């Protein structure tokens, strides 16, 4: 049986009654980008805190940081997504749980939280590695200047560590962007979900997923280009 290509299907009216299939895919792309940005804000902030905790001399802070990383890094993302969406509301007080389940765009907020906490564990390890890679003299210099531990991390260690780990952080952001596709399992109409819907309604499976692939590729290339420019701008003079 020969497959009949039809790229014109992208410009045919969508079954939603408004716009075309191309508009439907672009709507999915918008949800994908919003989910990726929202979850990355959580992942970067929380991951930085956990990463710092894992480099402090405090055993308690190390233990809490290690427990967080092991928990969120070793449970599959799909399982975590289901736990956040289906289980967590049932564990809350009845009124709060009902409000959470009836909240508009609940799949979006759930996906943002789930991806944020999941990715934070990976960011934490990168932050920890970046701090550990710095010469010990930098922390000692901060102490000699009379800086507190918090000030030493804020003004001395973290600015340098972030520059070192910018390439792996870029890769992690791209992974986070692609992981948004898992959210289709809880009803988020992101790009992959939209491509599946287009395929089911039009039966043009190759066109639907080829278009989605090109959109993912375009966004990723923009991120890589931006990260490359940022890396050059933030490069330490005299460093590699």
N, C-alpha and C positions, 0 to 999 in steps of 0.2 A: 504494500500500500504506500503510495507516494504522498508525502506531506505537502500541503499547499501553503506556501508562505504568503502572508498578507499584512504588510506593514501599515497599510491604510487603516487597519483595525484600531490603531492608536487614536485616530481622529474620528472614529465613529462614536455616536452618543452612548454614554455609559448607562447601565441599567438603574442607576441611582436617580435618573431623571434630570440631572444637572451636569453639564459639561461632558467631556469626552473621556475615553479610557486614559488618555495621556494626562488629563486633569486629575483623574483618580490616582494615578501613580505619583504625580507631583504632590498630591495631598498626603499620600503615604510617606513620601520623602520628608515632608515638613514635620510629620509626627516623629519620624526616625531621628531627625536632627534635634528636635526639641527634647526628646527622651535622652539622647546621647549627651547633650549639653547639661541638662538638669542633673543627670546621674553623675556626670564627671565633676560637677561642682561639689557634690557630696563626697565622691571618691577622693578627690584631691585634698579637700579640707580634712576629712576624717582620716584618710590614709597618712597625711603628714603628721597628725597628732599621734597615731598609733606607731608610725615609724620612729618618731622622736622618743616615745615611751620605751621602745625596744633598745635605745642607745643610752638611756639614763642609768646611773649607778644603782638606782632603786630596784631591788628584787621584785617588789610588788608591781611596780610599773612594767617591768620586763615580763612578768607572769601574765598580767592582764593583756598586754600587747600580743604576746605569743598565743594566748588562748583565742583571741579574736582572729588572728591570722589563720590558725589551724582550723577553726570552725568554719569560717566563710570561704577559705580557699579549698577545702577538701570536700565540701558538699556540692554536688552538681548544681549548676545554675538553674536548670529546669526544675529541680526539686525545690530550690529556694523560691523560685517564682510562684510555684503552686502553694508553698507554705505561706508566703506573704499574702496571696490573693484569697485562698480558700480557708486556711487554718487560722491565721492571725485574727480576723474579725470575730471568729467563734470564741476566741480566748478572752476577748475584751468584754467588759460589762455589756449587757444586752442592748441598752439604748445606744451606747457608743458603737458597738459592733454593727447595729442596724444602720446607723448614720453613715458609717464607713462604706457599707455595701451599697447604699443608695446614693452615694456621692457622685455627682456628675464627673465623667471622665475618670472613674475609679481605676480602670486598667492602666491609664497613663501614669497616675500618681504611684500606683503599686510598682510599675515597671521602673520608674525613676528611683524609688527607694531601694528596691531589690538590687538593681544594677549598681547603684551607688555604694551600698554596703558590701556587695560582692567584689567590686573592683577596688574598693578601699584597701582590702587585704593585700592585693597585689601591689598597689601603690605604696603601701606601708613598707613592704620588703625592698622596694626600689629606693625609697627615702632612707631606710636603714643602711642599705649598701652604700649609698652616696655619702652619708655622714661618716661611716666607718672607713671609707676610702681616703678621707682627708687626713693630712698629717696631724699627729697628736698635738703638735706645737700650736695649732690654731686655737684649740680650746684653752690651752694653758695661757696663751697670749690674752685671751678674753678675760680670764681670771686675774691675770697680772694687771690688767687695766681697771680692775674693780667692777667688772660687769657681773651681774647675777647670772645664774644658769639660764634663765629664760632669755635674758638679753644676749648672752653668748650665742644661743641657738638662733635668735632672731636676726642679729646683726653680723654674725661671723660665720657660723656653720651652715645654716640653711641656704643663704644666698649662693654660696659656692657649691653646695651639694646639688641644688636644683639645676645649676648650669651643667654639672657633670651628667646628671641622669635625664637630661632633656630628651635625648634620642629614645631611650626605653620608655619614657613617659609618653612620647608621641606614639610609639607602637601600642602602648596600653590604651591610649585614647581610641586608636583605630579598632582595637579589639572590642572596646566598649561600644563603639558605633555599630560594629557587626553583631554584637550580642543583643542588640535591641530587637533583632529578628525573633528571639525566643519569646518576646512579649506577645506574639500573635497567638500563643497558646492560652492567653487569658483574655483575648478579645481586643487587643490594641490594634487598630487599623494602620499599622506602620507599612513600610514599603513592601516587605515580603508578603504580608497579608493581602495588600492591595494587588500584588502580582498574582497571587493565588486566586483571588476573586475574579480578576480579569480573565485568567485562564479557564475558570469554571464557567463563566458566562459566555465567553467568545469561542472557547475551544482552540484558541491560538496560543498554545502553551509556550512555544519557542519564542514568539514575539514578546509575550508578557515577561518572561524571565530574562530574556536578553536585554530588554529595556531596563528592567530593574538592576541587572548587573552593571550596565553602563552608568546608571545613576549612582550606584554605590561607588563605582570606580572614580567617577567625576568628583564626588565629595571627598573621597580618600586622597586623591591627588591634590586637591585644594588644601587639605590639612597638612599633607607632607610638605608642600611648597611653603606654606605659612610657617611650619615648624623649622624648616631649613633656614629661612630668613631670620627667624627669632634666634636660632642657635648661633648664626653668624654675628648677630647684633649683640648677643650676650656673651660672646666668647671672651675668656680671660686673656688680656694682652700678654703675649709671651708664652701662652699655653698652647697645647696641641689642639 
